Each structure stands twice: as structure tokens, then as C-alpha cells.
Amino acid sequence: MQRLTLDEYLAFNGVFSPISDYTLDKCRFPHGLSERQKKALERDVLKHAAEYQEKRNAAIKEYERLVSIGEIEPKDRIQVLIERAKYGHPDNMSTQAARRVCKKRGIDWENYTDWNSYIKVS
């Protein structure tokens, strides 16, 4: 059984971001666009954004289905905290905060390897 958060599952399926990145490379027009080009681009962007949202919503429903039948177990807050403390960049504020919380709770995040035996706290 895999332990995944919803964000990790969405990232594995390529739909992590709530918005599509379809237009990132389509925004460079040195001389501008004509009205006809603007309308065509707008239609194209709306079509791709709708497709992306459908794909993302389908992935969310699939994750919920896999959780309900037991193929995936969602990570709890403690496991996410330990992973952030262990694998995050030391300059990142969220990593520093996770390390402080682990220290306060008495969790040895540096040497933590047994993900199945820790006590779940809800």
C-alpha cells in the first residue's frame, strides 16, 4: 500500500497546479496580436484550460476512489512534517518550522527511517 498525499498523487499525474501552464510559452508577441489572433488564442486557451480542469478533477476523483478501496493510504500530518524536515532545503522557512516542531515533539527527524511504526496523531 502506498502512502501519498493528494498533492503528490496529482504531481505524479502531471496535474499538480490548479491552473494550466498551456499559455506560458505563448505570451511573446513583439508586435502585438490582431483582433482575430487574440480571439483565436482566447478560444484555444479556454479549450485547453477546460481540458486540464477535467483531467485534474478526474485525477482527484481517482485518488479518492483509491483511498476508499485501500490501495492508497493518505499521509498524516506527522509523516508530512517529518518528510519536510528531513528532505527540505535548510534555508526554506517551512523546513525550519518543521524541524522546530519535530524538536518540540521529540521526533528524531534526521534518523527517522521506519515510516510504518510511528504513532499516528490526528
N, C-alpha and C positions, 0 to 999 in steps of 0.2 A: 504494500500500500504506500503510495506516495503522499508526502506531506507538502502541500503547495498552498500559497495564498492565492486569492483571486488575481492580484496583480501579476504574480509570477506566471499563472496559467495564461493570462491574456498576453503577456510578453512572449511566451513560447508559441502562441498562435499568431503573433505579429499584429495584434490589435491593442496594445497596451495604452496608447494615448487616446484620450476621449475625443480628439479631433483628428481628422485625416491629414496626412502630410503631402497630399497629392499636389498642392499648388506651390510647394516650396521652391521648386526649380522652374516655375512658370511665371515668375514675377519680374523678369528683367526685360524691359522694353525701352530701349534707348530713345526711341522717337514716339512713344506712346502707342495707343491702340485706337483703331477706328471704332465707331459705334457697333458696327457689325461684328468685329473681332471681340469686343467687350461682351456682347450678348452671347456669342458662341462660347467664349471662355466661361461665362457665368453658367450657362446650361451644362457644360462639361463638368465644371466643379461641383455643381449641385447634384448631378448624377453620381459622380464618384463619392461624394460625401454621404449620400443616401446608401450606396452600396457598402461603404465602410461601416456605417452605423448598423446595418443589417448583419454584417459579418461579426461585428463586435457584440451585438445583442445575442446572436446565436452562440457565440463562444461563452458568454456569461451563462446562458441557459444550460449549455453543455456542462460547464463547471458545476452548476447547482445540481444537475442530474447525477454527475459522477460522485458528488459529495453525498447525495441522498442514497445512492446504492452502495456506497462504501468503498469505491475504487480510489478515491482521493480523500484524504483527511486534511481539513484546513489547519494551518499552523495557528497555535495560540499566541497570545501576546508575549509570553516569556520566551518562546523559541525565536520569534521575530526579533526581540530585544537582544538575545544572545548573538544571533547572526549579525545584527547591525554592529554590535560591539566588537565582534571578532573579525569581521571581514570589511568593515567600513574604513574609509580613509581617516587617519587620526586628526587631520585638520578640519574635518566635517563636524559641524556643531551637533548634528543628530548622533554621530558616532560617540562624541564626547559625552553627550547626555545619556546614551545607552550604557556607556561604561560607568558613569556615576551611579546610575540606577542599579546596575549589577553589583557594584561595590556595596551600595547601601543594603541590598537584599542578600548579600553574602554569596553571590554566584560567581564562581571562578570561570569567567568567560574566556580567558586565554587558553586554558587547558581543557575546555569542555568538548567532549567528543561523543558521548553517549546520549543521542537525542531521544531515545526511546524510554530512558529510565528517569528523566527528571520529573519532578512533581508538577502536575498541571494546576495552575492557579487561574480561576476565572475572574 
